[in-house]
């Protein structure tokens, strides 16, 4: 095809129109290369969604911790918590840890890996 044949085509006239060329260059620049490009906006929106999920999770954890703190203000509950989680004991007292069958299987699976 010669250049004359290309110029005779209708789409060639549209594509080579100055406004179309400038508009296309502008759109490509704004989508990919600009500091406020569409790609950066999409990435930032994804980060915002992730941070919002994390924020919601942390809020629920704070609520759990507040309930635990309220519960631990009672001395009996505090003692129960210390015995269950930190295996604390009184003098002249012995502690026996009872492991159930399913927890033993989990430990064996962990050791095999």
N, C-alpha and C positions, 0 to 999 in steps of 0.2 A: 504494500500500500504506500502510495506516495503521500506527501504532505498535503497536496491539493485534495486528495480523496478524503483525508482525515478532516480537513477544514470544512468539507461539504457535509459532514455528518452533523446532525442536530445536537447530540450529546457533547460533541467537542466544543461547540459554541457555548454551551452551558458551563462546562467544566473550566473553560479558559476565561470566563467572565471574571473581571477583577473583583467584584463583590463576592462571588462564590469562593474564589481563591483566598481572599482575605478572611472571610468568615470561617472557612475550613481551617486555615492556619490558626486563627484565634481559638476555635473549639479544641483543636489538638493541643495547643499550648495550655489552655485552661484545664483540660482533663489530665494531662500527663506531666507537664513541666513546671507549672506555676507553684509558688510556695503555698498557695491555698487551693491546690488541685483537688479534683474529685477523688483521686486515689487516696490522698492524705485524709480527706474528710471521711471516707469510708473506713479507713484504718482507725481514725480517732473515734468514730462511732462504735466500732467494735471494742475498743479499749474502754469506752464509757460503759457499755453494757456489761463488760467483765467486772469493772469496778463497782457498778451498782449491785451486781450479784454478790460480790465480796462484801459490800457494805451491808446488805441485808443479812448475810450469814453472820457477820460480826455483831449486828444488832441482836440477833437471836441468841448468840453466845453470851452477850452482855446480860440479856434477860435471864438466861439460865444461871449465870454467875450471881446475879442479884438475888435470885430465889435461894441459891445455895448459901449466900452470906446471911440472909435472913434466917434461914434454917440453922446455921451454925452459931447464931447468937445464943442459943440455948446450950448450956454446958453439957447436958446429956447427949445432945445431937453432935456436939463438937467431939466428945469422947468417942462416940460411935464412928464418926467419920475418920478420926485418927486411927482407930483400931482396924477399920476395914481397908483404908487406903495406904497407911504407912506401917501397919503391923505393930503399932505401939502396944505396950503391955504394962501392967502394974508390977510392982516388986513381987517376987515369989509366985509368978504366974507363968504358965507355959502356953505357947501358941501352937496349934496344930493346923496346918493348911490342908484342906481337903480338895483334891482335884478330881473333877468328874471325867468320865470316860471320853467325852467329846473334846474336852480341852487337852487331854493327853494325846488324842489323835492329831490335833492341830499342831502340837509341839513336835510330834514325830515327823509330820509332813514338812515342817519348817527345817528340821535337822537333815532330812533327806535331800533337800534342795541345796 
